[in-house]
Structure formats: structure tokens, C-alpha cells
Amino acid sequence: MGCDRNCGLIAGAVIGALMAVFGGILMPVGDMLIEKTVKKEAVLEEGTIAFKSWVKTGHRSLQTGWIFDVQDPEEVAVNSSKIKVKQRGPYTYRVRYLAKENITQDSETHTVSFLQPNGAIFEPSLSVGTENDTFTVLNLAVAYHNTADGVYKVFNGKDDIISRQRHIFHLIPSSFPPFIEKTRVLQFFSSDICRSFYAVFGAEINLKGIPVYRFILPSLAFASPLQNPDNHCFCTEKIISKTCTLYGVLDIGKCKGGKPVYISLPHFLHASPEIAEPVEGLSPNEEEHSTYLDVEPITGFTLQFAKRLQINILVKPGKSIGALKGLKQNYMVPVLWLNETGTIGDEKAEMFRNQVTGKIELLGLVEMILISVGAVMFTAFMISYCACRLKSVK
């Protein structure tokens, strides 16, 4: 009787130990399986989750614009006074809803080429007025409707998904290499302003039941070349920029056919005070005017983003142009600022939870249960066994 009881206690302890050991073994094995699956499904090739979501996004991407309506154009032209502007908007368009075209895979270079058709559908319910509203602004030629902005070629991640940066920021679900850490700096390219940017970790949030890392565009991205040497190409003259010491605006004129076009954050957020000083009516706000990306860290997929940029025109005194004869100073005139946003749709969020995060959480739960229950069983049975042995000795 005593032997049967002791044998049963030892058997229970052994089973508990095996459960705990199996749970411990499952952790590295499970991580290896997850890594293998992610590397496979994150590649841009036919049949993967990434490819299905990338060809035609299942989210609603909106581009919202606010126009800076000049209130005192005559006074500025005659007396070179401060420019008084009034923000008008929002005016909202649904964009990037068209599927990619002419998709071509190159197995030798592991790249994929494609055309991204552009389209814009006005959303009256999300706008304050109509497309026929009138404003007083500087002349600005704008085109994005039913056109394509050139052929893209990006790495598909087939040969080295960890180190290859593959997608374009504004094309959700843009993707970064998987297994992202909070200390990582994310590099991305924005084709409409012809340059690369980077983002740093800001916060960990929950997006539709999916844990994501929020990476934000730091103020250093628009810093002067003295503070950020990467911006030396965007300081093209020495007088207006005060020998490249002013910060907060970047010259993209070479990208726009030589026009005096500058970009900044909305309302000259994080810009030198001298730049915004000649303009009245601006209210920079970190929460409303910053750019961010919400990235799922295991897969590297961008599930939500907000890209906020302001278009400005440099106006200088000009004796040969009547409207500029009275100017006595240079003006960095804000024309409009744009907020392009995109969020993973409910249907694809559910698919993502079921196929990715849900399975990973389930695996983690199984591992913890095996280790915890196994450890408790081993401890309890061993204590009982020792107690029985002591009792039998007495």
C-alpha cells in the first residue's frame, strides 16, 4: 500500500517535471517556428499574407487638407506687412484605393517592380465645404488624380528579410523587417517629397486588439544641417537660411522642377521662430501635427499611420514683378498642410489576429500553462512524497 502510494507520488512528480521541461523546450522551438512562419509570410510573393494585403489594401486611406487663406494680400504687397492667414478645412479625399499594376518579380535580384495608380475621391461628409470653395493663396499647381507616380522597385524580402527595407511608407501595409525592438530606428522613403525619413519609438499601444509600437518622426528630421548632417542636401543657399542655421523647413525645389517649394511640419511645428514670425494665424500642436507609424513588431507590418506635412512657397522681393515690388523681406508662405492617414480595416484586423497575433498568444499561453502546472505538480508531489517518507520512518 505504502509502495503504491509512494510510486504514485513519484510518478506525479515525474509527469510534472516532464510538463515543465516540455514547456521550457517549447519556448525556443515555438520562437523558431514563429520566426520561420513570419519570414515566409512577410515576403512579397504570390500566396503570402503580405502579398495579399499589399496588392490592394483593405483599409480606408484618407488625405485631408487645410488651406491657409491669406486675409491681407493687398497690405502685404504694398506695405510688406505680416501675412495674416486663416486655416480653412478640412477637405478630405479617399486616396490609394486602387490596386497596384504591372507587378513584376525578379528572382535574381529579389525585387518586385510595380505601378501605383493614384486616385482621389472627394468625401463631402468629412469636409467643411465643396471643391468649388474659393481662397486667396499663392499660385500652386497640384495634380494626383488618375495618374501614376512612376515605377517603383523594392526588395521583396526573399533573400534577406531582416536587413532589407522593402516598402514605401505611404503604401499601407508598408513593411519593415520583422522582430522590431523599441530601440530600433525605422528608415522609410516618401516618394512625394523625394527623400528618406526615419522614426523613433514613442509608445506601445493597442490597435483593434493588436499590440503595436508607435514610431514618431522626431524634430531632428527637420533640423538644420549643423544639427543633422543628413539634411545638408536640403539647404541650397546661405542667405535665407542664415548659413544653414535655420531649422524646420526643407528645400525640395529640385524635386519639384526648380520651384521654390519647401516642406515643413504643419504650422511650422519645431521650426525656427524667425520662419514663422512674418506669418500670423499659426498654432503648432504636437498631437495634431506630428507624423507617426504604428508597427506590429513581430511581422514589421505598418497597421496605421498619419503623415502630416505642410507645403510652403518662398517669396522674395522682385523689382520686375509688380506684386513683389513692395516687399521688403523674404516670406516663407504656408499654402496648405496635408494629413494622410490609413488604418487596417476591421476585416483584415480580425484576419491578422487569427493568423498571427492570436496564434502567437495561444502558443505563449500553452508554454506558461505547461511550465506553471508542471512546476506546481512536481513541487506538490515531491513534498507529499517526502512527507510520507518521514511519516513511515517515524
Disulfide bonds with the S-S distance in Angstrom:
Cys194-Cys255 1.66
Cys235-Cys244 1.95
